[in-house]
Amino acid sequence: GYSHTAAVPAGTELVLIAGQYGSGPDGAVVSTDFTEQVKQTFRNIGTALAPHGLDLSHVVQLRTYVVHHDVSKLGPIAAAVQEGWGTNPPTQTLIGVASLATPDVLFEVEALAVRP
């Protein structure tokens, strides 16, 4: 569910997306379910990109943080990446962590996008 490399063409603008998590518009986590948080997180990345005139196809790198990571969490993450990027996913680094900003946040993603 990721590419090993990505090139950023000269003359493009980088757009950095701060850590997004599975929150609704009010900032509250939408579910205690890991899979639902993953899905909402990637929707939030799309929402963050929209004001810049960008969408998920402009993302070249993801940095993914998973609370108490284990192999069972790879499936939901891979499914969400495939849904968002199909056969052309961005680079991605997965980092297992003990906790994130609040105890109910199980998954967080930083993104780097490129505006042509």
N, C-alpha and C positions, 0 to 999 in steps of 0.2 A: 503493500500500500504506500510506496513512496518512490521517488526518483533519487538516484545517487548523486546527481549533479544538476545544476541549473546555471545558465549564463545570463548575466544582466547586460543587455546591449548598451553601448555608449550612447549618451544623450537621453537616457530614460530617467525618470524621477522615481525614487524609492518612497514607498508609503509604509510606515511601520504601524502595526496594529498591536496595541497593548494587550496584555493577557485578558482573554475573553473566557467566560465560564457559562454554565447553563442557567442563566438568569433570564427572567422576563423583563418587560419594560420598567417595572418598579424596582429592579435590582435584586429581587428575591429569587433564590434558586427554585426552578420550576418543578423539580422532582427529586426525591432521594434515590431514584433509580439511575445507575451509572449510564446505561444506554440512552436514556432520555436526556441526561445532562450532556452527553457527547453530541447528540443531534442538535440540541439547542445551542450549544457552543458554536458549532459550525454555521448555524443560521445567524448567530450574532456577528460572526466574522463578516458574513455577507452584508449585514446591516451596517457595520462599521465602514465597509468599503464603499457603499453606495454614494455617500456624499462626495466622494472623490471621483465619481464617474467610473468606478471599477467594480468588478465582481470576482468571484472565486477563481476564474480563469487567469486573473492577473497575479495570483499568489505564487511566489517562487520558493518560499520556505516557511515551514511550520516548526515551532518548538512546543512540544506537547508535554504537559506535566500530569502525571497520574498518581493519585493518592493510593498507597499500598498496592502498587502494580503487581500483577501476576499475569500469566499467559492468557487466562480467560478474558481479560480486558482487551486483548488484541483484536478479537472478532468485531466487537461494536465499533472500535476505532477504524479498522480497515473498511467496514461497510460504509461508515460515514464519509471517509475519504473517497471511496469509489463513487458514492452518490454525488459528491461535490465536484470531483475532478475526472471521473471516468478512468480512461486508460492513460491519462497524462497528469499524474499527481505531482505535487511539489516535493521538494526535498523535505525530510522530516526527521527530527530527533525526538525520541521519547525518553523522558526522564522520570523515574520513579521517585516520589517524594513522600515524606511522612505526613504532611498536611499542607493545606493551602490557606488562603486568607481567612476563611471561616470554616468551622467544622463540617458544614453541610456541602461545601464545594469539593467535588471528587475529581474534577477534570478541568484543566485550563490550557489554553493555546495562545501563543503569540504568533503573529504572522508578519511576513514581509512580502509586500506586493510591489509590482513595477508598473508605472504608468508610462506607456509609449510616448 
